[in-house]
Amino acid sequence: MTSAPDLSTLDADELRQLASRLMEEMRGKQALIDKLTHEMAILKRLKFVASSEAYSGEQQRMLFETLDTDIEALTAEIEQLAPTKPAEDDGKKQPKRAPLPAALPRKEIRHDPDSTTCTCGCQLQRIGEDVAEKLDYQPGVFTVERHIRGKWVCRQCETLVQAPVPPQIIDKGIPTAGLLAHVLVAKYQDHLPLYRQSGIFGRAGLAIPDSTLAQWVGVCGVQLQPLVDALRQELLAQPVLHADETPVAMLKPGNGKTHRAYLWSYCSTSMSTMKAVVFDFAESRAGRHAGDFLGDWRGTLVCDNYVAYKALFRQGMMEAGCMAHARRKFHELYANHQSQIAEEALKLFGVLYDVERQVQGLDIDARRAIRQQLGKPAADTLHAWLLAQRQRVPDGSATAKAIDYSLGRWGPLTHYLDDGAVPIDNNWVENQIRPIALGKKNWLFAGSLRAGQRAAAVMTLLHSARLNGHDVHAYMKDVLERLPTLPASRISDLLPHRWTPA
């Protein structure tokens, strides 16, 4: 952050330029605040309108919890943008938070000054303390952390000294980083909606309302976004990426129905030293979403034959196909009809994959050399066989369609033979999506782009942590503890592929 200029050293023209720049920044911030405020008003109205729509009880509850989360996230963003205002006494009493149950176990954490000697040389005397209680959670058990900040005073010069309040992701909130990490992991990794978590917490001794959990998730989503943005930038520095997309049912307030949205996935290859996956939520499967995410990136993209990617290749990206997609079409023929042609095709595809097993763990140059020596002749044999078989099968048959797919995409399918950094198929990214696809029956996005983007952001961090072999709860807890005090210049220290426990 740059320091403020010394106004006394600026001449009239420089002052005018500074004033003009500050006014422009203020207008931009105000426009964004107005946009977010309008979006919040829409969400609040939807929350009341949705109660009369034809949702099942579970759908309606999930919709409400996501709307509450969206509203809290918007509130956090507006507070970050708006200038800090001094507290004013308007005569209204602020609601008081109910004390945490006395029966919960407590652990004292004391915060005292580094030195109890005053600057005047006198010994400070303890005159009292401030106590803040934070709610922590280990599966099945709630505990309370009592943060005690002693007050020390110098009798000689009447100086009061007290340790500062430890910064937190949720300012003045009661949850510890461990409890917040548990809620995020349960919701976005284990696919437990907040209302189910509330019931689980109730059995542990303290029923936390759905709305409170939604507020916590909303604030965490806003605070974690810069980390996700940093991971995206590092991912786009990779020369080869996988891409895939999976449909997600999204509730749409206003018509009482679900809408098909998509979760796009981009990840580094299994051969890359950087292990990361970034999810991007979009309301459709249009190719512009991939274009917006990838931007000016011009590496090699491994993907299926979906038409949305075609415009990217016309702009200069290199296309690499997925051999597993081509093989899968013959596998379906063999599994469903015991086709002899399909059986022979599977054997020829198997030779290509035998070569890939041999090159696992080798560097790029060695991998390319073996592929050229062994893989290319095997691919030429498969290509000649496909051409010969195509002459023998009738047009429009399932076998013809399987052969035509491989022949029509032969260039992208065999691109990996000439580049040791490119994988043979797109299975790596499909494996990253699979846990999400398996959990879709237990979660739905509400009818807002913001809810999907927040889920994609948190899942990006959790799944990237898993890819790097981390305990996802330990990773998220450490991130939430360190993020409030970490300078922006060091935020990359918390990226999953660089993270080490504090």
C-alpha positions as CSV (number, residue, x, y, z in Angstrom):
1,M,0.0,0.0,0.0
2,T,1.5,3.4,-1.0
3,S,1.8,6.1,1.6
4,A,-0.3,9.3,1.3
5,P,1.5,12.2,-0.4
6,D,2.6,15.2,1.5
7,L,0.1,17.8,0.4
8,S,2.3,20.7,1.5
9,T,4.9,19.7,-1.2
10,L,2.4,19.7,-4.1
11,D,1.8,22.6,-6.4
12,A,-1.6,23.7,-7.6
13,D,-1.6,21.4,-10.7
14,E,-0.5,18.4,-8.7
15,L,-3.2,19.1,-6.1
16,R,-5.9,19.3,-8.9
17,Q,-4.6,16.0,-10.4
18,L,-4.7,14.3,-7.0
19,A,-8.2,15.6,-6.3
20,S,-9.4,14.5,-9.7
21,R,-8.0,11.0,-9.2
22,L,-9.5,10.7,-5.7
23,M,-12.9,11.8,-6.9
24,E,-12.7,9.2,-9.7
25,E,-11.9,6.5,-7.3
26,M,-14.7,7.6,-5.0
27,R,-17.2,7.6,-7.8
28,G,-16.1,4.1,-8.8
29,K,-16.4,2.8,-5.3
30,Q,-19.8,4.4,-4.9
31,A,-21.1,2.9,-8.1
32,L,-20.0,-0.6,-6.9
33,I,-21.6,0.1,-3.5
34,D,-24.9,1.0,-5.2
35,K,-24.7,-2.1,-7.4
36,L,-24.1,-4.4,-4.3
37,T,-26.8,-2.6,-2.4
38,H,-29.3,-3.1,-5.2
39,E,-28.3,-6.8,-5.4
40,M,-28.9,-7.1,-1.7
41,A,-32.3,-5.6,-2.0
42,I,-33.2,-8.2,-4.7
43,L,-32.0,-11.0,-2.5
44,K,-34.0,-9.8,0.5
45,R,-37.1,-9.6,-1.7
46,L,-36.5,-13.1,-3.1
47,K,-36.3,-14.5,0.4
48,F,-39.8,-13.4,1.2
49,V,-41.2,-14.2,-2.3
50,A,-39.7,-17.8,-2.2
51,S,-41.8,-18.8,0.8
52,S,-44.9,-19.0,-1.4
53,E,-43.3,-21.0,-4.2
54,A,-43.5,-24.7,-4.9
55,Y,-40.3,-25.9,-3.3
56,S,-40.0,-28.9,-1.1
57,G,-39.2,-28.4,2.5
58,E,-35.6,-29.3,2.0
59,Q,-35.2,-27.1,-1.1
60,Q,-36.8,-24.1,0.6
61,R,-34.5,-24.4,3.6
62,M,-31.4,-24.7,1.4
63,L,-32.6,-21.7,-0.6
64,F,-33.1,-19.6,2.5
65,E,-29.6,-20.5,4.0
66,T,-27.9,-19.6,0.7
67,L,-29.8,-16.3,0.4
68,D,-28.8,-15.5,4.0
69,T,-25.2,-16.3,3.1
70,D,-25.4,-14.1,0.0
71,I,-26.8,-11.2,2.0
72,E,-24.0,-11.5,4.6
73,A,-21.3,-11.7,1.9
74,L,-22.7,-8.5,0.3
75,T,-22.8,-6.8,3.6
76,A,-19.1,-7.7,4.1
77,E,-18.1,-6.4,0.7
78,I,-20.0,-3.1,1.2
79,E,-18.3,-2.6,4.6
80,Q,-14.9,-3.1,2.9
81,L,-15.7,-0.5,0.3
82,A,-17.5,2.1,2.4
83,P,-15.4,4.6,4.4
84,T,-15.2,3.9,8.1
85,K,-17.7,6.0,10.1
86,P,-17.4,6.9,13.8
87,A,-19.9,5.2,16.0
88,E,-22.9,7.3,16.8
89,D,-25.3,7.0,19.6
90,D,-28.8,7.0,18.0
91,G,-30.5,6.1,21.2
92,K,-31.2,2.5,20.1
93,K,-29.9,-0.4,22.1
94,Q,-27.7,-2.8,20.2
95,P,-28.8,-6.4,20.5
96,K,-26.7,-8.3,23.0
97,R,-25.2,-11.7,22.1
98,A,-26.4,-14.5,24.4
99,P,-23.5,-15.8,26.6
100,L,-22.1,-19.2,25.7
101,P,-23.4,-22.1,27.9
102,A,-21.6,-22.3,31.2
103,A,-21.5,-26.1,31.0
104,L,-19.1,-26.1,28.0
105,P,-15.5,-26.8,28.8
106,R,-13.3,-23.7,28.8
107,K,-9.6,-23.1,28.0
108,E,-7.9,-19.9,29.0
109,I,-5.6,-18.1,26.6
110,R,-3.9,-15.1,28.2
111,H,-2.7,-12.0,26.2
112,D,-0.4,-9.8,28.2
113,P,2.0,-7.1,27.1
114,D,5.5,-8.2,26.1
115,S,6.9,-6.0,28.9
116,T,5.3,-4.9,32.1
117,T,7.7,-2.0,32.6
118,C,6.5,1.4,31.7
119,T,8.4,3.7,29.3
120,C,9.1,5.9,32.3
121,G,10.8,3.1,34.1
122,C,8.1,2.2,36.6
123,Q,6.6,-1.3,37.1
124,L,3.1,-1.6,35.6
125,Q,0.4,-2.8,38.0
126,R,-2.4,-5.1,36.8
127,I,-5.8,-3.5,37.4
128,G,-8.2,-5.7,35.6
129,E,-8.9,-7.6,32.4
130,D,-11.1,-8.0,29.3
131,V,-12.4,-11.4,28.5
132,A,-13.7,-12.5,25.1
133,E,-15.1,-16.0,24.6
134,K,-14.7,-17.9,21.3
135,L,-16.6,-21.0,20.4
136,D,-14.4,-23.9,19.2
137,Y,-15.5,-27.3,17.9
138,Q,-14.0,-30.7,17.5
139,P,-16.3,-33.4,16.0
140,G,-18.9,-34.0,18.6
141,V,-17.5,-31.7,21.3
142,F,-17.8,-27.9,21.8
143,T,-15.3,-26.0,23.9
144,V,-14.8,-22.4,24.7
145,E,-11.6,-20.4,24.4
146,R,-11.4,-17.6,27.0
147,H,-9.1,-14.9,25.6
148,I,-8.0,-12.8,28.6
149,R,-6.3,-9.5,28.0
150,G,-5.0,-8.1,31.2
151,K,-5.0,-4.3,31.9
152,W,-1.8,-2.9,33.2
153,V,-1.3,0.6,34.4
154,C,1.6,2.8,35.5
155,R,0.7,4.5,38.8
156,Q,3.4,7.2,38.2
157,C,2.4,8.4,34.7
158,E,-1.1,6.9,34.5
159,T,-0.2,5.0,31.3
160,L,-2.6,2.1,30.5
161,V,-1.1,-0.9,28.6
162,Q,-3.1,-3.8,27.2
163,A,-2.3,-6.5,24.5
164,P,-4.2,-5.9,21.3
165,V,-7.2,-7.9,20.3
166,P,-6.0,-10.8,18.1
167,P,-7.4,-10.2,14.5
168,Q,-9.9,-12.7,13.2
169,I,-11.6,-13.5,9.9
170,I,-15.0,-12.4,11.5
171,D,-14.4,-9.3,13.5
172,K,-15.8,-9.6,17.0
173,G,-17.4,-12.9,16.1
174,I,-17.6,-15.9,18.4
175,P,-16.4,-18.7,16.2
176,T,-12.7,-19.8,16.2
177,A,-10.9,-20.6,13.0
178,G,-11.3,-24.2,13.8
179,L,-15.1,-24.0,14.0
180,L,-15.3,-22.0,10.8
181,A,-13.0,-24.5,9.0
182,H,-15.3,-27.3,10.2
183,V,-18.4,-25.6,8.8
184,L,-16.8,-24.8,5.4
185,V,-15.3,-28.4,5.0
186,A,-18.6,-30.0,6.0
187,K,-20.6,-27.8,3.5
188,Y,-18.3,-27.8,0.5
189,Q,-16.2,-31.0,0.9
190,D,-18.7,-33.3,2.6
191,H,-21.8,-31.6,1.0
192,L,-23.7,-31.2,4.3
193,P,-26.2,-28.3,4.1
194,L,-26.1,-25.8,6.9
195,Y,-29.4,-26.9,8.4
196,R,-28.1,-30.5,8.8
197,Q,-25.0,-29.1,10.4
198,S,-27.2,-27.1,12.8
199,G,-28.8,-30.4,13.9
200,I,-25.5,-32.1,14.4
201,F,-24.3,-29.1,16.5
202,G,-27.5,-29.4,18.6
203,R,-26.7,-33.0,19.5
204,A,-23.2,-31.8,20.6
205,G,-24.8,-29.4,23.0
206,L,-25.3,-26.1,21.2
207,A,-27.8,-25.6,18.4
208,I,-26.4,-22.9,16.1
209,P,-29.1,-21.4,14.0
210,D,-28.9,-21.8,10.2
211,S,-28.9,-18.1,9.7
212,T,-25.8,-17.7,12.0
213,L,-24.0,-20.4,10.1
214,A,-25.0,-18.7,6.8
215,Q,-23.5,-15.4,8.0
216,W,-20.2,-17.1,8.9
217,V,-20.0,-18.7,5.5
218,G,-20.8,-15.5,3.7
219,V,-18.0,-13.5,5.4
220,C,-15.5,-16.4,4.9
221,G,-16.3,-16.5,1.2
222,V,-15.5,-12.8,0.8
223,Q,-12.3,-13.0,2.9
224,L,-11.0,-16.1,1.0
225,Q,-11.6,-14.7,-2.5
226,P,-8.2,-13.0,-2.8
227,L,-6.5,-16.3,-2.1
228,V,-8.5,-18.0,-4.9
229,D,-7.7,-15.1,-7.3
230,A,-4.0,-15.6,-6.6
231,L,-4.3,-19.4,-7.2
232,R,-6.0,-18.7,-10.5
233,Q,-3.2,-16.4,-11.6
234,E,-0.6,-19.1,-10.8
235,L,-2.6,-21.8,-12.6
236,L,-2.7,-19.6,-15.7
237,A,1.1,-19.6,-15.7
238,Q,1.1,-23.3,-16.5
239,P,1.8,-24.2,-20.2
240,V,-0.7,-27.1,-20.2
241,L,-4.2,-27.2,-18.6
242,H,-7.1,-29.6,-18.4
243,A,-10.7,-28.2,-18.7
244,D,-14.1,-29.8,-18.2
245,E,-17.5,-28.8,-17.0
246,T,-20.3,-30.5,-15.1
247,P,-24.0,-29.6,-14.8
248,V,-25.4,-28.4,-11.4
249,A,-29.0,-28.0,-10.5
250,M,-29.6,-24.4,-9.4
251,L,-32.7,-23.1,-7.6
252,K,-34.3,-20.2,-9.4
253,P,-36.5,-17.9,-7.1
254,G,-39.2,-16.4,-9.2
255,N,-40.4,-19.5,-11.0
256,G,-40.1,-22.2,-8.3
257,K,-38.1,-24.5,-10.6
258,T,-34.5,-25.6,-11.0
259,H,-32.2,-24.3,-13.7
260,R,-29.2,-26.1,-15.1
261,A,-26.0,-24.2,-14.3
262,Y,-22.4,-25.4,-14.8
263,L,-19.3,-25.8,-12.7
264,W,-16.3,-25.4,-15.0
265,S,-13.0,-27.0,-13.8
266,Y,-9.5,-26.1,-14.8
267,C,-6.4,-27.9,-13.4
268,S,-2.8,-28.5,-13.9
269,T,-1.7,-31.9,-15.3
270,S,-0.7,-34.8,-13.1
271,M,2.8,-34.4,-14.5
272,S,3.1,-30.8,-13.3
273,T,5.0,-30.0,-10.1
274,M,2.1,-27.5,-9.3
275,K,-1.0,-29.4,-8.1
276,A,-4.0,-27.2,-8.4
277,V,-7.6,-27.1,-9.5
278,V,-9.8,-24.0,-9.9
279,F,-13.5,-24.2,-10.2
280,D,-15.5,-21.5,-12.0
281,F,-19.3,-21.4,-11.6
282,A,-21.4,-20.1,-14.5
283,E,-25.1,-20.0,-15.3
284,S,-24.7,-21.7,-18.6
285,R,-22.4,-23.9,-20.7
286,A,-21.6,-21.1,-23.2
287,G,-18.0,-20.9,-24.5
288,R,-17.7,-17.3,-23.4
289,H,-17.3,-18.5,-19.8
290,A,-14.2,-20.5,-20.7
291,G,-12.9,-17.5,-22.6
292,D,-13.5,-15.1,-19.7
293,F,-11.6,-17.5,-17.3
294,L,-8.6,-18.2,-19.5
295,G,-8.3,-14.6,-20.8
296,D,-5.0,-14.1,-22.6
297,W,-3.6,-17.6,-21.8
298,R,-2.3,-19.3,-24.9
299,G,-1.0,-22.7,-23.8
300,T,-2.2,-26.2,-24.6
301,L,-5.7,-27.0,-23.4
302,V,-6.7,-30.7,-22.9
303,C,-10.5,-31.1,-23.3
304,D,-13.2,-33.1,-25.0
305,N,-14.8,-32.2,-28.3
306,Y,-17.3,-29.7,-26.8
307,V,-18.0,-26.9,-29.3
308,A,-17.6,-24.2,-26.7
309,Y,-13.8,-24.6,-26.8
310,K,-13.5,-24.2,-30.6
311,A,-13.4,-20.4,-30.5
312,L,-10.5,-20.5,-28.1
313,F,-8.4,-22.6,-30.5
314,R,-9.1,-20.1,-33.3
315,Q,-7.6,-17.4,-31.1
316,G,-4.3,-19.2,-30.7
317,M,-4.6,-21.9,-28.0
318,M,-3.3,-25.3,-28.8
319,E,-5.9,-28.2,-28.7
320,A,-5.1,-31.6,-27.2
321,G,-7.9,-34.2,-27.3
322,C,-8.9,-36.9,-24.8
323,M,-8.0,-40.4,-25.9
324,A,-10.2,-41.8,-23.1
325,H,-13.2,-40.3,-24.8
326,A,-12.4,-42.1,-28.1
327,R,-11.7,-45.4,-26.3
328,R,-14.9,-45.0,-24.2
329,K,-17.1,-45.1,-27.3
330,F,-15.7,-48.6,-28.3
331,H,-15.9,-49.8,-24.7
332,E,-19.7,-49.0,-24.7
333,L,-20.1,-50.9,-27.9
334,Y,-18.3,-53.9,-26.5
335,A,-20.1,-53.8,-23.1
336,N,-23.5,-53.5,-24.6
337,H,-23.2,-55.6,-27.8
338,Q,-20.0,-57.6,-27.5
339,S,-18.9,-56.1,-30.8
340,Q,-15.8,-57.9,-32.2
341,I,-14.7,-54.7,-33.9
342,A,-14.9,-52.8,-30.6
343,E,-12.9,-55.6,-28.9
344,E,-10.1,-55.3,-31.4
345,A,-10.2,-51.5,-31.1
346,L,-9.8,-51.7,-27.3
347,K,-6.7,-53.9,-27.7
348,L,-5.1,-51.3,-30.0
349,F,-6.0,-48.5,-27.5
350,G,-4.5,-50.6,-24.8
351,V,-1.1,-50.6,-26.5
352,L,-1.1,-46.7,-26.4
353,Y,-1.9,-46.8,-22.6
354,D,0.8,-49.5,-22.1
355,V,3.3,-46.9,-23.4
356,E,2.0,-44.3,-21.1
357,R,2.5,-46.6,-18.1
358,Q,6.1,-46.9,-19.1
359,V,6.7,-43.1,-19.2
360,Q,5.2,-42.3,-15.9
361,G,7.7,-40.4,-13.7
362,L,10.0,-39.5,-16.6
363,D,10.9,-36.0,-17.5
364,I,9.4,-34.2,-20.5
365,D,12.2,-35.0,-23.0
366,A,12.4,-38.7,-22.0
367,R,8.6,-39.1,-22.2
368,R,8.5,-37.6,-25.7
369,A,11.3,-39.8,-26.9
370,I,9.6,-43.0,-25.8
371,R,6.3,-41.8,-27.1
372,Q,7.9,-41.2,-30.5
373,Q,9.7,-44.6,-30.4
374,L,6.8,-46.8,-29.2
375,G,3.6,-44.7,-29.1
376,K,3.7,-43.2,-32.6
377,P,3.9,-46.6,-34.4
378,A,1.1,-47.9,-32.2
379,A,-1.0,-44.8,-33.1
380,D,-0.3,-45.3,-36.8
381,T,-1.4,-48.9,-36.6
382,L,-4.7,-47.8,-34.9
383,H,-5.3,-45.1,-37.5
384,A,-4.8,-47.5,-40.4
385,W,-7.1,-50.0,-38.7
386,L,-9.8,-47.4,-38.2
387,L,-9.7,-46.4,-41.8
388,A,-9.9,-50.0,-43.0
389,Q,-12.8,-50.8,-40.7
390,R,-14.7,-47.7,-41.7
391,Q,-15.0,-49.0,-45.2
392,R,-16.7,-52.1,-43.9
393,V,-19.4,-50.7,-41.6
394,P,-22.6,-49.0,-42.8
395,D,-23.1,-45.3,-42.3
396,G,-25.2,-44.3,-39.3
397,S,-24.4,-47.4,-37.3
398,A,-23.0,-47.1,-33.7
399,T,-19.7,-48.6,-34.9
400,A,-19.4,-46.0,-37.7
401,K,-20.1,-43.2,-35.2
402,A,-17.4,-44.4,-32.9
403,I,-14.9,-44.7,-35.7
404,D,-15.8,-41.3,-37.1
405,Y,-15.2,-39.7,-33.7
406,S,-11.7,-40.9,-33.6
407,L,-10.8,-40.2,-37.2
408,G,-12.4,-36.7,-37.0
409,R,-10.3,-35.8,-34.0
410,W,-7.1,-37.7,-34.9
411,G,-4.9,-34.5,-34.8
412,P,-5.9,-33.4,-31.3
413,L,-6.0,-37.0,-30.0
414,T,-2.4,-37.7,-31.0
415,H,-1.0,-34.2,-30.1
416,Y,0.4,-35.7,-26.9
417,L,2.9,-37.8,-28.9
418,D,4.8,-34.7,-29.9
419,D,4.8,-32.9,-26.5
420,G,6.0,-34.7,-23.4
421,A,4.2,-32.1,-21.2
422,V,0.8,-33.1,-22.5
423,P,-1.2,-36.1,-21.1
424,I,-2.9,-38.7,-23.2
425,D,-6.4,-37.9,-21.9
426,N,-8.5,-35.7,-19.8
427,N,-9.1,-38.2,-17.0
428,W,-7.2,-36.1,-14.5
429,V,-9.6,-33.2,-14.4
430,E,-12.6,-35.6,-14.6
431,N,-11.3,-37.2,-11.4
432,Q,-11.3,-33.8,-9.7
433,I,-15.0,-33.3,-10.6
434,R,-16.1,-36.8,-9.6
435,P,-16.3,-36.1,-5.8
436,I,-18.4,-33.0,-6.6
437,A,-20.7,-35.0,-8.9
438,L,-21.2,-37.7,-6.3
439,G,-22.3,-35.1,-3.8
440,K,-24.7,-33.2,-5.9
441,K,-27.7,-35.1,-4.5
442,N,-26.9,-33.5,-1.1
443,W,-26.5,-29.9,-2.1
444,L,-27.9,-27.3,-4.5
445,F,-26.9,-23.9,-5.4
446,A,-29.5,-21.2,-4.8
447,G,-30.7,-19.0,-7.5
448,S,-27.8,-16.5,-7.5
449,L,-24.5,-16.3,-9.3
450,R,-22.9,-15.2,-6.1
451,A,-23.8,-18.4,-4.3
452,G,-22.3,-20.6,-7.0
453,Q,-19.1,-18.5,-7.2
454,R,-18.6,-18.6,-3.5
455,A,-19.0,-22.4,-3.5
456,A,-16.6,-22.7,-6.4
457,A,-14.0,-20.5,-4.6
458,V,-14.1,-22.5,-1.3
459,M,-14.1,-25.9,-3.2
460,T,-11.1,-24.6,-5.2
461,L,-9.0,-24.2,-2.0
462,L,-10.3,-27.5,-0.4
463,H,-9.8,-29.7,-3.4
464,S,-6.4,-28.1,-4.3
465,A,-5.3,-28.8,-0.7
466,R,-6.4,-32.4,-1.1
467,L,-4.4,-32.7,-4.4
468,N,-1.3,-31.6,-2.5
469,G,-1.9,-34.3,0.2
470,H,-3.0,-31.9,3.0
471,D,-5.6,-32.5,5.7
472,V,-8.2,-30.1,4.3
473,H,-9.5,-29.1,7.8
474,A,-6.0,-28.4,9.1
475,Y,-5.2,-26.4,5.9
476,M,-8.4,-24.3,6.1
477,K,-8.1,-23.7,9.8
478,D,-4.5,-22.4,9.4
479,V,-5.5,-20.2,6.5
480,L,-8.3,-18.6,8.5
481,E,-6.0,-18.0,11.4
482,R,-3.2,-16.4,9.4
483,L,-5.0,-14.6,6.6
484,P,-6.2,-11.6,8.8
485,T,-2.5,-10.6,9.6
486,L,-0.8,-11.7,6.4
487,P,0.4,-8.8,4.1
488,A,-1.0,-8.9,0.6
489,S,2.5,-9.4,-0.8
490,R,2.7,-12.7,1.0
491,I,-0.7,-14.2,0.3
492,S,0.8,-16.7,-2.0
493,D,2.4,-18.4,1.1
494,L,-1.1,-19.8,1.8
495,L,-1.7,-21.3,-1.6
496,P,-2.2,-25.1,-1.2
497,H,0.9,-26.0,-3.3
498,R,3.1,-23.7,-1.2
499,W,1.5,-24.1,2.3
500,T,3.3,-25.3,5.3
501,P,1.6,-25.3,8.7
502,A,2.4,-22.3,10.9
